[in-house]
Amino acid sequence: VNTRKHPLGIPPPSEKDWQKEDEEDFFLLDPDRKRDVLPQPFRMINKLVMQVFESAMEIIERRAMLREAQKLKLHPKKCFPTAEFQVTERANCLAVSGKYIFVGLSMGLSAFNKCDFKDVCAWNTAKTEICSIHASDLGSECHVLLAVDEMGLAWLFCFHRESFLLIKILNEAVDISQRSTCVEVVLSRGGDYAGILLQGNTKAWLEIYQLPKDSWLTEMEKITEAAEAAEELACSERRSSCSSEVGTFLLQELRVSAIQADVELDPPVLLLTVRPPKPITGTNFKGPLDALKEVDDGSMLGLGYNHLIKDTQWELQEAIFCSTYQEYLEAEGVIKEEIPRYATFHFLLPSRILVGPEMEVQPDIPVGIGVHWDGNHNFCLYLLNHSLKANSDLKPDVVWPCAAPIACSAVSSCSRYLALAGEDATITIWDKHLGYPLSVTAILEERFIRSIHFL
């Protein structure tokens, strides 16, 4: 039996357990610092190599993150052309209607068939360059075209049986000095109405035309019947005289073209002439009753004309403004108010605002237009059933005032929703059927909205 004779205790340390100076605090040292024992210049080389390696790893990780982000994005589908057609001259614009593609060239017009992409017809009688073109299908293989050339002339065509028929030049003038320039054209869906924006030397105005498409279709039916009769006559002559097919075909084409050359289609009817709103001046009313009587007589409420501010009050307000902000006006220069020269307009389908309870309208034919001029706060709506009066200013039927000048506008395909974008970068969506705004969206400050579209 082994028994302990003395109490348990901790033995004193011996020299074998003492730490040497080289091994002291070894466990507190960074393992990477072992490389510091390398002599120069190897330590500098090692440090540079490590920096290059770390930079390369950062670049690799950044590119890997970008690749992962690109994989998560939706890539647009790439579309490649399925067919192409060659034009003999420089193409400036094009429009599609029915089974035809109409191309405005540097010298006239051309029509291509969408099925085989072959050139079916060309028009270059006037030797003019077409810069803009709009087309609409009237039915019965008849199409209406509205084109603008380099001189600002608006050409109205009817395309039938693979041939162009010139109806009228809408802004043609005998005196060149009095000729107005067409800067914008709009053709309503279905080809019932056409609008052109004209500019003169010092003024601008909008003209709305009604297109007599029913009479055009009647004339086209007569041309079709005459062409069929000419084809039957050619067949009978071929059987009787046993002439060649080429000669018969040429005879048929000559007869059809001769028939179309003799046709004169009815010109369009001018419905409205819309001019820019006049600047607001001092009132001539002596009291509120005179202003209310003017409204009762048919003067439109909303344009700001029926006010009680006198000329002296306008002058006093302008003097106070100029004296207050004189240093800013001198730095940037005073900009005089100019007459608006450009307008945006849309054809509008029937709605509760434009149509009364007793009016009989068709749901797919426009009943009015919406117009706003540059720098103006009001969106004006005009009915298309007004009677044109000479030397009279047409007043809008409905006015929608906005807080800021309207920069651009858009109408949905169903013509129920209207989007107005102001110069203060605010977009308002209106329900034209009910007449109240649905939403107001403010874009970031210092942004100017140039165009807006419904998808």
Disulfide bonds with the S-S distance in Angstrom:
none
